[in-house]
Amino acid sequence: MENGDRPATKKDLDQLRSELASKQDLDQLRDQMRGELRAVMKQDLIDMETRVLKAFYGFARTNDKNMKQLGMSYVAVSDRVEVIERRVLDLEERLNMPPWPIPPSPSL
């Protein structure tokens, strides 16, 4: 029989036990792993938060530009409407028309 195929003896088991870390060593290793995992998870959460905030800031910048363009468009349209209103008023004055319809007076 080869060495890997023979049955384990008590001596082999005792040797294996002595090679394995004690329970205290395992607890320390577990605590260390938890601490490292927390640190990694905390950094990952910070990175994700940063990416989300950057995405919102990009959206806000784009939205702000769109709102400014919309405001400028509104001003331009408002100016054009004002010019048209002035022209219509000038035409009404030339034709001696009242700017609004006069309701019929009630009969007495």
Secondary structure, DSSP 8 states (H G I E B T S, - for coil): --GGGS---HHHHHHHHHHS--HHHHHHHHHHHHHHHHHHHHHHHHHHHHHHHHHHHHHHHHHHHHHHHHHHHHHHHHHHHHHHHHHHHHHHHHTT--SS--------
